[in-house]
Structure formats: structure tokens, C-alpha cells
Amino acid sequence: MPAVVIANTGDVPEFEGRITFNVIVCVVIAACGGLMFGYDIGVSGGVTAMDDFLKKFFYEVWERKQLAHENNYCKYDNKKLQLFTSSLYIAALIASFIASKTCSKLHLGLGVGFANQAVPLFLSELAPAKIRGALNISFQLFITIGILIANVVNYAAGKIHPYGFRISLGIAGVPALMLCLGSLAIHETPTSLIERKKVEEGRAVLKKIRGVDNVDREYDSIVHACEVASQITQPYHKLMKRESRPPLVIAIVMQVFQQFTGINAIMFYAPVLFQTVGFGSDAALLSSVITGLVNVLSTFVSVVLVDRVGRRALLLEACVQMFITQCIIGGILMKDLKITGNLPNGDALVVVIMVCVFVAGFAWSWGPLGWLIPSETFPLETRTAGFSFAVSSNMLCTFVIAQAFLSMLCHMRSGIFFFFAAWIVVMGLFALFLLPETKGVPVDEMVDRVWKQHWFWKRFFNDEQAVEKREAEMIRPHLI
Ligand code: BGC
């Protein structure tokens, strides 16, 4: 494997290292967490479009679907059906907080909440700064592959009557098992070892994963970060302090915005949505395979570009793209999809194409960066605690969208797409003015090099000079 000097732009220190086989193995295994999450996202939407499943568990939804003059926008509006899809995220929400405790002791864990908490942090700590974005995005890449696999399985299983949906649901155990077995084989990160006072082991692992002997500078930087972190016995308390606010706000907001792009209205309910605009059950499942494929392929764009053009450029470009597509979809439905009857064929095709363009934009921006940015911006002492807020915000918003989308579609009709478009404008403005660029900055240097330099967020840090100035001002009146 060729040696790569891990150099950074500007005045960021250079750490040596290569992209070793070890790094790659760790990334692949850890990213199985993404596969598990993705499969779960994809599978529920597919089975809820299968008649056998509906007949068995949601009979009234199935009956409503059969009515000749069914209401396009409301045929799937059923609280229990939505709860089926969204329940996973409540479970994951609780798990992410438990996982944050486990992660500060050990970087392993099971279940969606556990995996989402552990994997992005694991990847960000392990990756050399110069390619951290690309490595971290392997998590998102596996999420999208998981969704695609679920879509394909649903398409095939949908033809097996009457128990195809059981196959789709049963396969969800496979990636969980892979993650479980894989986690036995992976290294703990040097940071996690050094933090737990296993310093020599930490140095050895660092050498191994970087593939060079001289890791002194990076080792010193990690030790320094661990020393600072060890003074913090209550990370959640520290997280509530003023100086923790910038990364905390960014972590939560990135996840809230990620969900309010409307992506999961599309991911969970793509088959249902495509049926709404007039595709048959089979064609709807097939169309969601197509969007799943677009999702995977577009994530590669992010892998290639994130450490070159930076995070902000991708986020801003995607906002424009997603805004336009949501408005076009909303516009077509408003004009042509009446309460009963189907969309004309040409329109339905345009909707599918627009959904693909929307998914592509999300897949190279808010999708991966919603995980990457929160995992790389906290200082070590609050990293796991802070990141658990990001994960739980994701789960909470995913739950809200999964729970509300079909009812919102029923009541707001095409207006729901304009609702998401409005959110996209807000998140674009946020990214433009308040999101700092983190490309190429080592994780343990974020506070000094990113937050303290940002025009807005720097006010949350009392630097020494400001403290001295204040002290001098307090002393002066006594001297006069
Ligand atoms: C999001 C999921 C979403 C997926 C789509 C992830 O980053 O967290 O909610 O379904 O991307 O690819």
C-alpha cells in the first residue's frame, strides 16, 4: 500500500500515516452498522406496501385500498401502520443514550442506536484527518447499500405469497449478526485505549493502523486531548457549559435538518408514494429499487468530493437541488393528482425522476454530513456525550416524520412537499452563515482551529486574553 503523508491544509499539523489494510478492515466491519440501519429503513416501507402484510396486520388499510373511489392522499393514513414504521426509532433513541455510556468505556455495541452511536465516532477517531470525510462516509455508504438491499429483497419477496413479507423482515437479522461478529475482530481506537490509560497499547495500535513507526506527534496530540478529557468527570455537565454550545448546536441542528429535508418521507414510503401517484404495487416496489440505486451511487460522489471541495460546498449545492425538486414534485401533484384517479403517465415518470434527483442531492450532502460533522467537531471530553445528542435527535426526528408523514400527506396533500422545501431554505441559510468548514482539521484540534476562529461561534469561548482584560478591569477601580 503506498505511503501517504497525512498533510493538512494551512497551519494544521501534519501527522504521518498510510491508508493501511488495517484501517480498511476496521472501516468495512464497522460500517456493517450502517448496513443494519439501512436495511431497517428500507424494509419497513416495502412490507407496508405488500397486500399480504396489510391483510394480516392492517386489515382496515387493505380494505380502504380496495375501494373503487379511494382517496389518493389518504388511503395509507393509519396511526398503527405509521407506528409500525416509527417504533424502531424510539427504541434506537433510548439505545443511543445507553450506548454513549458504553462508548466512553469501550467502542463496541449492538442494535441500531448502538451502532449509530459507535460507528461514526469510531471512524472519525480512526481516520487520518486528510481523508476523514471519505472514510466516515463509508458509514453512510453502507446505510444506502442496506436500503438498496432491502428494496431488492422487498421487490422479490413481494412476489412470494402469502409469506414474502416474513422473508423481508427476517433478513434484517443478518447485518446485525455481521456487526456482532465483526465487532469481535476490530481494534479499539488509539484514543479510546489511551483514554483508559492503556497508553502503550494505544501507541502500538496507532502505529499499526497508520502503518508507520513515527507516530509521535499524533500520539502526543491524543495524549494531550485525553489529559484534558480526564479532568472532566461529568461529560453531560460539561456539555451544558457555554463553550460546548457551538458543537452541540451544530450536532443537533445537522440531524434535525437532515430529517426535515423530507428524505425519509421518501425512503420509508417510496413504494407507498409511488402507488399514490398511480403505479401498481409491483412497479412501485421496482421504482424504489431505482431510487435506492441512485442513493448508493450518489454517495460515492460525496466520498470523492468531501475532502476536496469541503463540507459546506456540498451542503449548499444540495440545498438548491433539493429545493427545486421538492417544489416540482409538489407542483405536479397539486396540478394533476386529484383526490381520486391517477397521475397521467408522463407526470408519474417526472415524479420518479425528480425523486431520484432529490435523493442524489441528499446522498452527497445532508445524508453523510449529518453524521460526519457531529462526529468530528466535539473535543474529546464531550465527544461521546455530545454525539449521543446527535444520534437521538436523528432518531426523534425520524420517528416524528415516520409517524406523521402519511397523515400529513392526507391532510396537506401536495403541500407537504412545499413544507419540506421551506425547511430546505432554512437549512441552506444556516449552512451559509453558521456552519464552519471542518475539512482537513484533526478532530482533536477543532476547538482552537475551527470554533475559536469562527465569526459567530468564537463568542462562546472566553479566551485567556478576555479573562485577563476582565480581571484588569475589576482591579483598576481599586487602584484609582
Ligand atoms: C439518514 C436516514 C436516511 C438515509 C437515507 C441517513 O443518513 O439518517 O434517516 O434514511 O440516510 O440514505
Residues whose N, C-alpha, C, O or C-beta is under 5 A from the ligand:
A	BS01	BGC	I41 T144 N264 M267 G367 P368
